[in-house]
Amino acid sequence: MDRAISRRAMLGLATAAGLSIAACSRSEDSSGKSTTSTVSSTDAVAIATDAYIFGYPLVLMHATADTSGPVNRFRHAQGLPTSADRLLVRTNLDTLYSTAWLDLSGPPMVLQVPAVERGRFWLMQLLDAWSNTVHDPGSVRPDSGRADPPFTYLISGPHWTGQVPDGVAHLRMPTVTAWLLGRVQVNGVADLPAVHAIQDQLRLASLPAWLADRTALTPGVPIPQGQGGRSYPVKDVAALDGRRFFDRLCDLMSVDAPAEADAPALKRFAAIGIAPGGNVDALRLEDLDTAAAAARKAIAGYVDPGAYTENGWLFHDNLGSYGTDYPLRAGTALSGLGANLRRDAVYPTTSDLSADSNGQPRSFRLRFESGQLPPVDAFWSLTAYDSDDFLVANPAGIYTLGHQLPPVPGPDGSYEITVQNADPGPAVPHGNWLPIPASGTFSLTLRLYAPRPEATDGSWKPPELKPVS
């Protein structure tokens, strides 16, 4: 979701050597007739490895949906995480989530967003089953076809051909499975009731139900403190052996079809039986497991070639919609499923910083010159994480600063942030102090919501985090 994307990346699609025994598989040509091809074991492993990387986001998306309760119904986060919450890594304290998994094989779903006070950021991100962000209506771009709320959207599957009601924006999805990942800005614990009131007015209903009663609301399912359920889809998928993964992939592709642009890759995969509704019965189990292991290693080690560093901060500006860049899509799914488009949010991150030197806690300064705070049309935040990517425990309970805890400018208009474990005392306002661990490593993430062009074209750069002797 909103966690920073790992700086690790895969340099390319991995291949792995197999045995020399040939594998025979059956597939269908363009006419639908069954054909038989012979592929060496070595080639079969290489193809299957690439197919795993290709299909990993689809399998992970469905594994995530399987743990998320009933479809076509909102689940609303109710509380803000603290350092005691050890379920989700790199969680944010900026927004409350309202999420729903949609089944668009039947009637379309109607989403209605109520009036939200001016200045409060909201975003209703819609992802297809392959983890691409297809639509992103929000407070900056409602994209509803009307100027005033409530904003109403018709979310349909790829095969729906009905009539769109007047005053409703049509958001067509390319797959019948979709993930609605909604966010509403929260300005601290005291602001939770206001966000809950907005969540209570979000409407999600099938088109027939909405036409029958355009005012009825279906209550969402509350998500308790910590914003998550006790499920581990990434671990669940990693636990699948090769045979079970590829069988699952073939089944899911018959439900959520690949894109037209995937045709060349699908033709190659079909040579070993990996296709919508296909099977890998003809392949050796050892080869399938070898391919799965090679693919998992490649995905975990992915390095985004499009990432770049400014003053020690790592930027990714090519996430959210992946086309045929399957390694990027898989690597992002593993490290940050549900990544936003950069026009909605960017997350510059520093990693593997040492909090101590020879056992002595270190101190750092982050200085934004006058007029150089992160340029956004919504808001920004700065959050610290410990070596395990969880919020940093501290007596003051300060985990983030920015919109919730604004820093105070100095006499010259600059903003100097003290980054250290110990409370710097009354000389430093709490909005200018971000606690880090006393020892070990830590990382920082800047979150820019609705970033301005200068935040994404390189003309603005975050300042370097500098150690203080």
N, C-alpha and C positions, 0 to 999 in steps of 0.2 A: 504494500500500500504506500504509506508516506515515508518509508524509511529510505535512507540514502542508498544508492546503488553501490555495490562493492566495487573496489578498484581492481579487483582481480578480474581476469578475463581470459577467454579462450582465443588463442591466436589463429585458429582455423578448425575446420572439421577434422576430427581425429580419425585415423584408420588403424586397424589392428590386424596383425597377421594371424591367420587361422591355419587349419590343417589342409592338406592337399586333396582331401576326398571331395569329389564333386557333389553338389546339392541340386536336386531337380525340383522345380516348383511349377505350379500351374497358375496361369494368369489369363487375362482376357485382352484381346487386341481391340482396336477401335470399333470393330464390327460386333463386339460382344462374344466372339467365338473363343473357346478355350484354346490356349497355346501352351506349349511346354518348352522351357528353356533350361539350359544347363549352366550353372554358375559355379566356379570353383569355390572351395571353402574360404580361401583367402579373400576373394571378391565378395562373397556373401557377408563376411564379417565387416568388411569396409562399408558395404551398402547398408547393412543393418545399423552400424554405428551412426551413419549420417541420418538414417531414418529415425533413430532414437532422438537425436538432437532436433530434428524436424518436428517430431510429435510430442516432445516433452511438455511444452506449454499446454497443449490440449489435454493431456493426461492429468497434469497438475491442476488445471482449471477445474476439471470435473471432480478430482479428488477433493478440492477445496469446497466445491458446491455440495458434495456428498456429506460434508460435516456441518453444513450451515442451516439445517432445519428446512421447513417447508418452502417450496418455490412460490414465486409471485406474491411474496409478502415481505414487508420491510422488517429489518432487525435494527433497532436503534441503540447506539451506545449511550450509556447514561452517566458515566463518571470519567474523571481524568486519572490517568495512571500516575503512580508514584514509584520510587525506587524499590518498593516492596513487591511490585508486580514483575514477575520473572517469566512471563509467558511469551510476549511479543518483543522482539528486538527492535531497537531504534524507533520506538514508538514516538508519536508527536503529542504535544499538549495544545495544539493550535485549533483543532477541529474535532467535532464529534461526528462519527460515521453513522450513516443510515444506508444500509446495504440490502440488496435483494438479488436473488438468483431468479432469472426469468426463463420460463419455458414458453417459447414462441411458436411451438408446433401447432397450436390451436389458435384461438382468437388473439389479436394484438392486446397489449396492455396499455392502459392510459395512466400516465404519470402527471400529477398536478402539484405544482409548487406554489405555496401561498405567498402572500405579500411578506417580504422580509425587509426590515428597516434599512434605509439607505446607509451604506458603509459597512454592512455585515456581509462578508464573503460567503458565498455558497457555490457548490459545484455538483452537478449530477453527471458523473462520468459513466459512459456506457462502453463496455468492452465486449468484443465477440469471444467465441469459445477458444480462439487461438491467442488471446491476450492482447489484441490490438485495440486501442482506443478509437472507436468509430465516431462517437458524438460526445460533446462536452458542454452542454448548455450550463450557464451559471450566471452569477451576478454581474460579471463583466460583459458577457455575451449571452443573453437569454436565448437567442436564436428561436424565438417562439412565434414570430410573425405578428406579434402584438406588443404594444408599448407598456401596457399595464398588467399587473398580476390580477388573479392567479395565472401562472404560465402553465399551459396544458400541452402535453406531448403524447402522440400515439406511437408506441414502440411496436413495430411489426417484424415478423420473420421474413426470410427471403422470398417466400412463395405466396404471401398474402396479396390479394388483388382487390380488396374491398374499397369502399369509399371512405375518405377521411372526413370526419365531421368539420363543419365550419369553425374557425377560430382555434383549430388544433394543429400544431406543427407535427409533421410526419418524420419520424426517425426510424428509417429502415435498417435492420441489422442483417449482416450476411450469413449468420448462423442462427439456428433455432434456440441455442443456449446463449444467454447473455448475462452479464454481470453488471448490475446497477450499483455503482460505488459513489454514494452521495456523501458530501461533507458540508458542515455548517460551522462557521467560525465561532469559537468559544473564547471569551475573554476572562478566563479564570473560574474558580469554583463558584464565586458569587453569581456568575453569569449562566450557570447551568440551567436554572429554571426557565430562562428566556429561550435557550436553545431547545429545551424539552417541549416548550409550547409550539415552536416551529415544527419540530418532528411530529407532534401530534396532529398537525394540519397537513402533513404530506399525504398525498393520496396515491394509491396504487391499486388499480382494479382492472378487470378484463373489460374490453370494449362493450360487450352486452350489458355487464353490470353497471358500467358508467352511464350508458344511454338510458338505462332504466331509472337510475337515480344519480344525478350529477352532484349531489351534496353529501351522500353517505360516505363515511370514513371507515376503513378497515383498520383496527388497532394494530400497530406494529408490535413485534416481540422485543422486549427490553433486553439489552446486553448489560450485564453488571459491570461494576468497577473493573477497570483494566481493559475494557473494549474488546474482549475476545472470548472465544469458547476454547475449551481444552481439547484442541485437535491439532494434529501435526501432519498436514497434507504432504509437506516436503519429505518428511521421514517415511510416510506411508508409500509414496511413489518410489523412493530410494530402496525400499524393502522388496519391491517387486522383482522377481527374477526375470531373465530375458523373455522367456516364453509368455509369462503372464503380462508383462509390459506390452509386448507386440500384439498379443491377442486383444488386449484392452484398446490399444491404438487403432487396430483395424475396426473394432466394433464402434468406437467413438467417431471415426471418420465417416461411417455410414449414417451417423446422426448429424454431425456438424461437418459439412463438406469442406475440404480445403478450397483455397481460392483458385481462380483460373490461372493466376500467375505461377501456381505451384505445379502445373502440368509436367514440365520437364523433370522435376524431382520425383513426382509420382510415377512417371514412366520408368524411371530407374529403380525405384523401390518395388514396383510391381514384378520385377524380374525375380524377386525372391518371395513373392506372395504378400508383401505388405501393401495393402490397398484397402479402400473402403469395403468392408464386408469380407475381406480376404483372410488368409491364415498363413502361418509359418510352419505348417505341419511337416513340410519336406526338409526343413533345416535341422541340423544337429543342435541339441540343447546346449552343448558346449560352446558352439559358435554364437548362439544367441546370448549366452551369459557373458562371453568374451566381449561381444559388441556392446552390451549394456554397461559393463564395467568401464570400457574405454570411453563411452559417451558420457557417463557420469563424471569421470575424471576430467574430460575435456570441458564440460559445462562448468564444473566447479573452478576450473583454472582459467576461465575466460577473461581476456583483457580486451576491453572495448577499444578498437583502434580509433574511434571517433572522439574518445575522451581527451581532455586537455587540462593543463594545470595553469592556474594564475596565482602567483604569490603563495604557493603551497596549497591552494584549494583546487580540488578535482571537480571538473564540470563534465556532465553528460548532457548533450543537447540533441540527441538523436533517438530518444526513447519514446515509448508510447504507441508508435505505429511502425512496423518493421518490414513490410513488404516481403522480399525473399531473403532477407538477412537472417537466416535461421540461427546461426551461432549467437548473434546479438539477442534475438528473441528468447532463446533458451537461457542464456546467461542472465538476462534481466528477470525472467520468470523465477529463476532460482533465488536470486538475491533481492528482488523487489517486485513481486507479482502485483500488477495493477499500477505500474508506473504511469505518471501523468505525462501529457504532452508538455513541452517546454513553455508553450504560451500560457499554460495554467499554473505551473509551478516549476522552479528549478531548485536544486539542493546542492550547492557547493559544499564539499566535505574535506576535512583534514583527518588523517588517520595515523595510527601508530605513533602518537606523540608520547614522550616519556614524562610521566608526572613527577619523577624523582631522579636524583643524581646521587649515586652512592648512598642511597637510603634517605637523603635529605629532600623534602618536598620542594618542587620548583614553582616559580611564579612566572606568569606570562602577561603581556599586554596586547590588546587589540585596539588600535586607534583609528576611528573613522574621522577623517578631516571634515571640516565644516562643509555641508552640502553633499557629503559622500556616503550617507547612510544607504543601505540597499534600496535601489529604485524600484518601487512597486506601485501598482494601482490598488492593491488590497492591503497587505501587511507583511511583515517579516518577523522571523524569530531566530534565536541562536540557542542551541541545545548541546549539552555535553553528555557523553556516554563513557562508561567504563570499559575495561578490556573485554568484557563479555557483551558489549553493545547494549547494556541496560542503563537506565537513568542513574545518576551518581547520588548515593545516599549522603545527606548532609543535614546537620541540626537545623539549619534555616529553612529547609524544604524548598530551596531554589533549584529548579531544574532547567529553566529556560528564561530568557529575557527577550525583550522586543515589544510586541504589542501588548502582552499581559503585564509586563514589568518594564516600562519604558526607561531607557537609560537617560541620565541627566547630562546636558551639555556643559562643557567647561566655559570659562570666560571668552575664549576665542571661537566658540561655536563647535568645537570638535567634541567627539564622544570617545572617551577612553574606557575600555572594558578591562577590569582586572580579572584574570583567569588563574585561580589558585585554590588550594584546598582550604586554607585558614581564612576565617572571617577577617577582612582587612580593616575592620573597625568603622567608627562613625565618619571618618574622613572620606569614605567611599560609599555613595548611596547604594542600596541593595540592587537597584536597577543597573548598576555598573559593575556588579560582581557576579561571576559565574563560577560556582564551585566545581572542582575536579577532584579525582581521587588523590590520596596522600602519596600513593606509590603505584607502580605498574604503568600501564599505558592507558591512554584515553583518546577520544576523537571528538571533533566538533562538527555540527551540521548547521549551516545557514539555510533557512527555508524562505524562499521568496514567492509569495502567492500573487498571481497576476503580475508577473514581472514586466517591467517596461522594456522597450527595445534595447536600451543601453545595457540591460542586464544580460541579454542573450546575444548581442552582436559583438561583445568584447570591449566596448568603449568604457564600461564600468568594470572595475576589478576590486574584489574584496581586499582589504589590507592584510599584510602578512602578520601572522601571530608571532610575536617576538618574545624571547625569554628575557627575564629581568634578573640581573646578577644580584 
